[in-house]
Amino acid sequence: MKHFFYILLTITVLTSCSEYQKALKADGEDAIAVKFKMGEDLYNEGKFAKANRLFAQIVPNYRGKPQAEKLMYLYSNSFYQMKDYYVAGYQFERFVSSYPNSEKLEEAAFLSARSYYMLSPAYTKDQKETKEAIEKLQEFINLFPDSQYVAEANTLIKELDFKLEKKAFEIAKQYNRISDFPASVKSFDNFLFDFPGSTLREDALYYRLDSAYKLAINSLEYKNTIQFGIVNLKKDRLENAKEYANAFKKAFPNSNYIEQVNDMTINIEEELKKYSSES
């Protein structure tokens, strides 16, 4: 019986493959309907790649016909299920544009935006796709504020926003690691301005202070500038670092970094005493 079952299974598979190959190669008006039916059956069975090949052959034949809406949804979603998100996003956008009264409109619009989300790379890479995905998801929320997908769209945006935050934070921190303290301070200033509610705010404030402190301590006493003449570069930078220290302590008085911040503050105060007679 086992042997018979395997033979029957093999025959069924071979027959199915043969029918599929025939459908792919078939031509003429009758073949178009056959491909649609077989493609839909394969789609429902989860065989999206096979279904997609059939749909691709008949899409031009259904333009302007009543069945086109269904075909274009299946075709678009087959790309999504195949994880071909570039094409899925584009095809779903076409569907939304072509069928504004479709009952699948909201779902298609969300899946289009979600396709862009799926293309977002790791934070260490260029974030062009991440920014585009945020825009697409926000466009969806604006168009369908009462959609069942809004909660998920907001969650995805939050995740993508954090990726941008992480990217900016790590760039600023890298400047600190390589001792490019002016660039680090400037980058952390930009980070804190661009992401005021970031969960990385405490770390950003600390590393900004750390960079400003190291920059000040290692600065020259005086510098001759065209605009201001001779200025006390070290004093100015110490006062700037002191402001950053006070800002940190005010924002996070119970931080795990507070001991290091207090030590830096003491050293800054000691250094500034040298200039107490200057006014």
C-alpha positions as CSV (number, residue, x, y, z in Angstrom):
1,M,0.0,0.0,0.0
2,K,2.9,2.3,0.8
3,H,4.5,1.7,-2.5
4,F,1.2,2.3,-4.3
5,F,0.7,5.6,-2.4
6,Y,4.1,6.9,-3.5
7,I,3.5,5.9,-7.1
8,L,0.1,7.7,-7.0
9,L,1.7,10.8,-5.5
10,T,4.4,10.8,-8.1
11,I,1.9,10.6,-10.9
12,T,-0.2,13.4,-9.4
13,V,2.8,15.7,-9.1
14,L,4.0,14.9,-12.6
15,T,0.5,15.5,-14.0
16,S,0.2,18.7,-12.1
17,C,3.6,19.9,-13.4
18,S,2.7,18.9,-16.9
19,E,-0.6,20.9,-16.8
20,Y,1.2,23.9,-15.4
21,Q,3.8,23.8,-18.2
22,K,1.1,23.4,-20.8
23,A,-0.7,26.4,-19.3
24,L,2.4,28.5,-19.4
25,K,3.0,27.7,-23.1
26,A,-0.6,27.9,-24.2
27,D,-1.8,30.7,-26.4
28,G,-5.1,32.1,-27.6
29,E,-8.3,33.4,-26.0
30,D,-9.2,30.1,-24.2
31,A,-5.7,29.9,-22.7
32,I,-6.1,33.3,-21.0
33,A,-9.1,32.1,-18.9
34,V,-7.3,28.8,-18.1
35,K,-4.2,30.7,-16.9
36,F,-6.3,33.0,-14.7
37,K,-8.1,30.0,-13.1
38,M,-4.9,27.9,-12.6
39,G,-3.1,31.0,-11.3
40,E,-5.8,31.7,-8.7
41,D,-5.8,28.0,-7.6
42,L,-2.0,28.0,-7.2
43,Y,-2.2,31.3,-5.3
44,N,-4.8,29.8,-2.9
45,E,-2.5,26.9,-2.4
46,G,0.3,29.2,-1.4
47,K,2.3,28.6,-4.6
48,F,2.9,32.2,-5.3
49,A,5.8,32.1,-7.6
50,K,4.0,29.7,-10.0
51,A,0.8,31.8,-9.8
52,N,2.8,35.0,-10.4
53,R,4.3,33.6,-13.7
54,L,0.8,32.9,-15.0
55,F,-0.6,36.2,-13.9
56,A,2.3,38.1,-15.5
57,Q,1.3,36.6,-18.9
58,I,-2.3,37.7,-18.8
59,V,-2.3,41.1,-17.0
60,P,-2.3,43.0,-20.3
61,N,-5.3,41.0,-21.6
62,Y,-7.5,42.0,-18.7
63,R,-7.0,45.8,-18.7
64,G,-10.3,47.5,-18.7
65,K,-12.2,44.3,-17.9
66,P,-14.2,43.6,-14.8
67,Q,-11.9,40.8,-13.7
68,A,-8.8,43.1,-13.9
69,E,-9.3,44.4,-10.3
70,K,-9.1,40.9,-8.8
71,L,-6.3,39.8,-11.0
72,M,-4.2,42.9,-10.2
73,Y,-4.7,42.4,-6.4
74,L,-3.6,38.8,-6.7
75,Y,-0.7,39.7,-8.9
76,S,0.5,42.5,-6.5
77,N,0.1,40.3,-3.5
78,S,1.9,37.4,-5.1
79,F,5.0,39.7,-5.3
80,Y,4.6,40.6,-1.6
81,Q,4.3,36.9,-0.6
82,M,7.4,36.1,-2.6
83,K,9.2,38.9,-0.6
84,D,9.9,40.9,-3.8
85,Y,9.0,44.1,-1.9
86,Y,10.3,46.5,-4.5
87,V,7.9,45.3,-7.1
88,A,5.1,44.6,-4.5
89,G,5.2,48.2,-3.3
90,Y,5.0,49.5,-6.9
91,Q,2.2,47.1,-8.0
92,F,0.1,47.9,-4.9
93,E,0.5,51.6,-5.6
94,R,-0.7,51.0,-9.1
95,F,-3.7,49.1,-7.8
96,V,-4.6,51.9,-5.4
97,S,-4.4,54.4,-8.2
98,S,-6.4,52.3,-10.6
99,Y,-9.1,51.1,-8.3
100,P,-10.0,53.9,-5.8
101,N,-13.4,52.3,-5.1
102,S,-12.1,48.8,-4.5
103,E,-13.0,47.0,-1.3
104,K,-9.3,46.0,-1.2
105,L,-8.2,49.6,-1.4
106,E,-7.3,50.1,2.3
107,E,-5.5,46.7,2.5
108,A,-3.6,47.3,-0.7
109,A,-2.5,50.8,0.4
110,F,-1.2,49.4,3.7
111,L,0.6,46.5,2.0
112,S,2.2,49.0,-0.4
113,A,3.5,51.1,2.6
114,R,4.5,47.9,4.4
115,S,6.5,46.8,1.4
116,Y,8.7,49.9,1.8
117,Y,9.1,49.1,5.5
118,M,10.3,45.7,4.6
119,L,13.0,47.3,2.4
120,S,14.4,49.3,5.3
121,P,18.0,48.2,5.9
122,A,20.0,47.8,9.2
123,Y,20.8,51.1,10.9
124,T,24.5,50.8,9.9
125,K,23.6,51.3,6.2
126,D,22.3,54.2,4.2
127,Q,18.8,55.1,5.4
128,K,17.2,56.3,2.2
129,E,14.7,53.4,2.2
130,T,13.9,54.0,5.9
131,K,13.0,57.6,5.3
132,E,10.9,56.7,2.3
133,A,9.1,54.0,4.3
134,I,8.2,56.5,7.0
135,E,6.8,58.8,4.4
136,K,4.7,56.0,2.8
137,L,3.3,54.8,6.2
138,Q,2.5,58.4,7.2
139,E,0.7,58.9,3.9
140,F,-1.3,55.8,4.6
141,I,-2.3,57.0,8.1
142,N,-3.3,60.4,6.7
143,L,-5.5,58.8,4.0
144,F,-7.1,56.1,6.3
145,P,-7.0,57.6,9.8
146,D,-9.7,55.1,11.0
147,S,-8.2,52.0,9.4
148,Q,-7.7,48.8,11.3
149,Y,-4.1,49.0,10.1
150,V,-3.3,52.4,11.7
151,A,-2.0,50.9,15.0
152,E,0.4,48.7,13.1
153,A,1.5,51.5,10.8
154,N,2.3,53.7,13.9
155,T,4.3,50.8,15.4
156,L,6.3,50.4,12.2
157,I,7.0,54.2,12.0
158,K,8.2,54.2,15.6
159,E,10.6,51.3,14.8
160,L,11.9,53.1,11.7
161,D,12.3,56.4,13.6
162,F,14.4,54.6,16.2
163,K,16.6,53.2,13.4
164,L,17.3,56.8,12.2
165,E,18.0,57.8,15.8
166,K,20.4,54.9,16.3
167,K,22.2,55.8,13.0
168,A,22.6,59.4,14.0
169,F,23.6,58.5,17.6
170,E,26.3,56.0,16.5
171,I,27.8,58.4,14.0
172,A,28.2,61.0,16.8
173,K,29.5,58.4,19.2
174,Q,32.1,57.2,16.6
175,Y,33.5,60.8,16.4
176,N,33.9,60.5,20.2
177,R,35.7,57.2,19.8
178,I,38.2,58.5,17.3
179,S,38.8,61.7,19.4
180,D,37.3,64.1,16.8
181,F,35.6,65.9,19.7
182,P,34.4,69.0,17.8
183,A,32.6,66.8,15.3
184,S,31.2,64.7,18.1
185,V,29.8,67.7,20.0
186,K,28.2,69.1,16.9
187,S,26.7,65.7,15.9
188,F,25.2,65.2,19.4
189,D,23.8,68.8,19.3
190,N,22.1,67.9,16.0
191,F,20.9,64.6,17.4
192,L,19.3,66.2,20.5
193,F,17.7,68.8,18.3
194,D,16.4,66.3,15.7
195,F,15.2,63.7,18.3
196,P,14.2,65.5,21.4
197,G,12.1,62.6,22.8
198,S,14.6,59.9,22.0
199,T,15.2,57.0,24.4
200,L,18.9,57.6,23.7
201,R,18.8,61.1,25.1
202,E,20.5,60.3,28.3
203,D,23.4,58.6,26.5
204,A,23.6,61.4,24.0
205,L,23.8,64.1,26.7
206,Y,26.5,62.2,28.4
207,Y,28.7,61.6,25.4
208,R,28.2,65.2,24.3
209,L,29.5,66.3,27.7
210,D,32.3,63.7,27.5
211,S,33.4,65.1,24.1
212,A,33.1,68.7,25.2
213,Y,35.1,68.0,28.4
214,K,37.9,66.2,26.6
215,L,38.0,69.0,24.0
216,A,38.2,71.7,26.7
217,I,40.9,69.9,28.8
218,N,43.1,69.4,25.8
219,S,42.7,72.9,24.3
220,L,45.3,75.6,23.8
221,E,45.1,78.5,26.2
222,Y,44.8,81.2,23.5
223,K,44.0,81.5,19.9
224,N,44.4,84.4,17.5
225,T,41.3,84.9,15.3
226,I,40.6,87.4,12.5
227,Q,37.1,88.2,13.8
228,F,37.7,88.4,17.6
229,G,41.4,88.8,17.9
230,I,43.1,86.9,20.7
231,V,40.6,84.7,22.6
232,N,40.9,82.3,25.5
233,L,39.9,79.1,23.7
234,K,40.3,76.8,26.7
235,K,38.3,79.0,29.0
236,D,35.4,79.2,26.5
237,R,35.4,75.5,26.0
238,L,35.5,74.8,29.7
239,E,32.5,77.1,30.2
240,N,30.7,75.3,27.4
241,A,31.4,71.9,29.0
242,K,30.2,73.2,32.3
243,E,26.9,74.1,30.7
244,Y,26.6,70.6,29.3
245,A,27.3,69.1,32.7
246,N,24.6,71.2,34.3
247,A,22.1,70.3,31.6
248,F,22.9,66.6,32.1
249,K,22.5,66.7,35.9
250,K,19.2,68.6,35.6
251,A,17.8,66.2,33.1
252,F,19.1,62.9,34.7
253,P,20.0,63.5,38.4
254,N,19.9,59.8,39.1
255,S,21.7,58.6,36.0
256,N,24.2,55.7,36.1
257,Y,26.6,58.3,34.6
258,I,26.2,60.8,37.4
259,E,29.5,59.9,39.2
260,Q,31.5,60.5,36.0
261,V,29.6,63.7,35.4
262,N,30.4,64.9,38.9
263,D,34.1,64.1,38.5
264,M,34.2,66.1,35.2
265,T,32.3,69.0,36.8
266,I,34.9,69.2,39.6
267,N,37.8,69.1,37.2
268,I,36.1,71.8,35.0
269,E,35.6,74.0,38.1
270,E,39.3,73.6,39.1
271,E,40.4,74.6,35.6
272,L,38.1,77.6,35.5
273,K,39.6,78.9,38.8
274,K,42.7,79.7,36.9
275,Y,40.8,82.3,35.0
276,S,38.8,83.8,37.8
277,S,40.8,87.0,37.7
278,E,40.0,87.5,34.0
279,S,37.0,89.6,33.1
